[in-house]
Amino acid sequence: KAGVTQTPRYLIKTRGQQVTLSCSPISGHRSVSWYQQTPGQGLQFLFEYFSETQRNKGNFPGRFSGRQFSNSRSEMNVSTLELGDSALYLCASSLRTGGGGELFFGEGSRLTVL
Amino acid sequence: DQQVKQNSPSLSVQEGRISILNCDYTNSMFDYFLWYKKYPAEGPTFLISISSIKDKNEDGRFTVFLNKSAKHLSLHIVPSQPGDSAVYFCAASYGTRNMRFGAGTRLTVKP
């Protein structure tokens, strides 16, 4: 059974640019969550999608957005990049929405903003 | 909003000894708790979980203890092995609310 796949694995952008990250969940999983990992801050929740609908949202500015397609694949977009957006962005899939179940993580997309 | 806190950023133990990783939470609504383990350049992987109706869950060398009155949970690894060296994240959730993670504790097990 294939795991969660995130692309690209690494990318470098400059301030002001925008970036789109992609996540393919485990087959059969309808929930996709996105997290930002930075040193000392742990995993900060960005948002969760279930059946193409955003179900939960974390405390991030509107520059961070996402969507989910009918095949459960998800993308997140960050516009007007700032230096502080440099982080590892992790996608996780699960069978159910929200908590109460195990999350399966991808290897992450490491974004560096120069 | 740091609803889940891991106050020790790092922990070092000798191989064969016990490792105890701690986690505190502030939201009394949390009813499901998990521990994840993360190696460099990999995503976190699920390790063990516990629901609020229990106070202990054991899986091989790993045991999670939950103290609801103190809003505290801990992960015990006995005996610790060098391959256990990783960052451990505590997570909590309730209902359909998203999972909240702590900042992580880097465990180093010395041979």
Boltz contact constraints between the chains, C-beta under 6 A:
constraints:
  - contact:
      token1: [A, 42]
      token2: [B, 101]
      max_distance: 6.0
  - contact:
      token1: [A, 42]
      token2: [B, 102]
      max_distance: 6.0
  - contact:
      token1: [A, 42]
      token2: [B, 103]
      max_distance: 6.0
  - contact:
      token1: [A, 42]
      token2: [B, 104]
      max_distance: 6.0
  - contact:
      token1: [A, 43]
      token2: [B, 101]
      max_distance: 6.0
  - contact:
      token1: [A, 45]
      token2: [B, 98]
      max_distance: 6.0
  - contact:
      token1: [A, 48]
      token2: [B, 98]
      max_distance: 6.0
  - contact:
      token1: [A, 56]
      token2: [B, 98]
      max_distance: 6.0
  - contact:
      token1: [A, 90]
      token2: [B, 43]
      max_distance: 6.0
  - contact:
      token1: [A, 97]
      token2: [B, 96]
      max_distance: 6.0
  - contact:
      token1: [A, 98]
      token2: [B, 96]
      max_distance: 6.0
  - contact:
      token1: [A, 98]
      token2: [B, 97]
      max_distance: 6.0
  - contact:
      token1: [A, 98]
      token2: [B, 98]
      max_distance: 6.0
  - contact:
      token1: [A, 99]
      token2: [B, 32]
      max_distance: 6.0
  - contact:
      token1: [A, 99]
      token2: [B, 93]
      max_distance: 6.0
  - contact:
      token1: [A, 99]
      token2: [B, 97]
      max_distance: 6.0
  - contact:
      token1: [A, 99]
      token2: [B, 99]
      max_distance: 6.0
  - contact:
      token1: [A, 100]
      token2: [B, 32]
      max_distance: 6.0
  - contact:
      token1: [A, 102]
      token2: [B, 46]
      max_distance: 6.0
  - contact:
      token1: [A, 105]
      token2: [B, 43]
      max_distance: 6.0
  - contact:
      token1: [A, 105]
      token2: [B, 44]
      max_distance: 6.0
  - contact:
      token1: [A, 106]
      token2: [B, 43]
      max_distance: 6.0
  - contact:
      token1: [A, 107]
      token2: [B, 42]
      max_distance: 6.0
  - contact:
      token1: [A, 107]
      token2: [B, 43]
      max_distance: 6.0
  - contact:
      token1: [A, 108]
      token2: [B, 43]
      max_distance: 6.0
